Amino acid sequence: MSTETASIQIDGERVRELTEREATRLADATQGSKRMYERARKVMPLGVPSSYHARDPWPIYIERGEGASVWDADGRRLWDFHNGFGSMPQGHAHPAIVRAVEERVRLGTHFAAPTEDGIAVAEDLARRFNLPKWRFTNSGSEATMDAIRIARGLTGRDTILKIFGSYHGHHDAVMVAVGDVDTNVDPDDIPSTTYGAGVPQAIADLTVAVPFNDAAAMERRIERLDAEGRKPACLIIEPVLMNIGVVMPEPGYLEAVRDITKRHEIVLIFDEVKTGLAIAAGGATERLGVQPDMVTLAKTLGGGLPSGAIGGSEEVMSVVESGAVYQVGTFNGNPLTMAAAKASLLEVLTPDAYEHLDRINERLLAGCQEVIDRFGLPGYSVGIGSKGCVTFATEKITDFATFKAHQDGELAELAWLYNLNRGIFMTPGREEEWTLSVAHTEEAADAYVAVFEELAQDLAGPD
């Protein structure tokens, strides 16, 4: 990863001119999505089931997927680097997962009772993450919500810590200090600003944000809270910050976080909804070598079915075991999800699969970095495992504040349009990253780099 200042200044007017051209081209090519949108917006706000799917003038509706490709409502085949917001490192319709779900569906789809597949999934997760006890949920939001409740039940404390700018789902406790908020604040006193309406400020005030990659600031805040009689129950943290592209922990940072939370008897929760099973068999916990007290999973676990999980130490999970904390859900451990998860863990996301993902990602990162260096673009490529991105910034992004100050949102939007118009399906927004699947090939990586090179050439102008 190179983070040297770019040698050229991108012409803002040129970016806006290209954006207008590419937006018109995409609109002309997606009239089928437009028709679906006109139908959908009559019955769904913004015409989508989740606000994160929305975009102007209309979202791209997808009809099917196979391997590393999807087809949209206009019949266009696209290399899929979106992968369901990073949920599909298995690829679409993987034969092992299809077979497992087909066999299970004939035996009954739901009982609200445990099945053997759930035991097998928990056993494999315990091995991968070195955490002995597991419970299931149906989403990442449920997983982080339950993990925080367990930590509060264990410690008897109400206040929690999170990382400034990090997203941990859509429940009230973590819809705080994330999104479009002011970053020109004292890192030792970040306000508990709510993420959108409907979150009671009284709930938000129980959540305290601290900056990423600054263990000293975190410890200072913990000591202040302790002096105020508000010692935190837990710290929930993405070990690799992935709500703003990909921001790696600086050397020694996670080790310091582990030491500080242990000394202050604060439960350390790794939110691995984005990294878990995506960057290594045991996620960031394995790859970065720091052991938390709890891990939350979702996205990648279910092979495309709604899923989530919480892993914890014997001590942490003792409050669930005793019944002091109720971790419940009618669809927890649903047979279809467990069948898909078992097939994914045992047959798809194998050691060979992770070697493949690393190899393709390294090719993609190197190819994009070569284009950046050759054309002098303001940015750098960064990634780990199946995840990566090009960060359009004039300096290295290390936390939410530097992201907001230096990341170029207009350039990121233009790159998204270039991709969609040239056969690459990407997550929209400057916050997102690409995700590879086991079905991605060198051809797919080279196609992505070729589109990026075309963007660079057009930005450089006719000369």
C-alpha angles and dihedrals in degrees: 000000000000120000100175117138112269119253096225134055114231112233107236092205090053090052091051092047092052092044091055091048094048094044090054091048092050093048091052091050097048105054089130089060089047091056091049090049093052089053095042099048090064090065106021127050107253087000093274139096092231128031088228088068093058125104139155131293089005139324124258109253116212124212105184147344137210126181108318096346139080132192120218129213090273093056095252114150112221134184102244114230090149093068096181095306089313097315100119115063084140091066124232122309094355106194094233092053094042090051093048093049093045091052093046097046091061090055095053132291103226140015106156084234132102122269133198093251089063090057091051092050092049091048092053094045090050089054095046098047100030091235115125105207129055140182128184134231135172102246145011091259090057091046095053092041092053093043091055091047091051091050091050091048092050096048102031089228130125106200119088134190126223135170118266110256096007119131118219103169136290105289118115098252093064102031085095134110093000135111126017099004134135111273095183091095138115106277088217092055110034110172120241095241117177121240101234130327126310098051110113112234089222088064093043091053089065089063119076121192126213129183123265118246092021110100093166092058089049093053092047090054092048091052091050092049090048090052089051091052092252103111107173123249094211149348115230112198140164102231086212110032105234105164089083102042109280119326114177122211112255115247110285095009099110091042089054091048090052092050095047095048091047093050092048093044093240119150111245113216119189108205098212097168088121101028102035112105088352103082100027139351088268096032121226090332089068099031097049096035101229119125117216127195092240139017128199121205136181134130100053097037101076101046089237099328121107107272147151140169142191122211123192147165121265090257095050095046092046089089090058091044091053094046093243089122120039111220102180145151135157093228098039108130092010109190095237092050093046092049091051093045093050092051091047095050098043102033109022114029095053130146089267090053092056091049088052093048091050092049095050092043092051089052091050095046093047092047093051092045091052090054091047092051095043095051097033095237119177099249150054140228120246134171150135131212110332094345131084146131146183108252111208101211139123093228138025114286111228103160144357095283095055089044092055092044100047112018113106108225095182092056091048091052090050091051090052091053092048090053096048091049093051104046102277120118109206137172109261124240137046090266096066135087136201121261123205126209132209086257094061115107138193086264090060092048092048091049090055093049091048091056090047090051091052089053091050092050092051091048090051089056133221093313 
